[in-house]
């Protein structure tokens, strides 16, 4: 019972992500479009699993993520071999976006070398 519900949730996610209308005319192009949509769905699922732990946004549908979390204004800057992302402080969900980015950074940061 629940397995079928999860499958239907994934289908709804794919439709919200871009699978509802195939925008191209050729079969091979639409096949590529389907692969991009599948990748986007996987990225959303992993982001919600790894970065949005402990927040209600972990259960948000793609449309809600697209309308609340993704449109936060940001500026990308490079300085002294570092890349910085400056998020707008006045956006409603900036704190959530910062928490998610920090959670991902903690997961991918290399272990610190110990002197000894």
ABEGO torsion letter per residue (X at the ends): XAAAAAAAAAAAAAAAAGAABBABABAAAAAAAAAAAAAAAAAAAAAAAAAABGBAAAABBAAAAAAAAAABBBBBBBBGGBBBBBBBAABAAAAAAAAAAAAAAAAABBBBBBBX
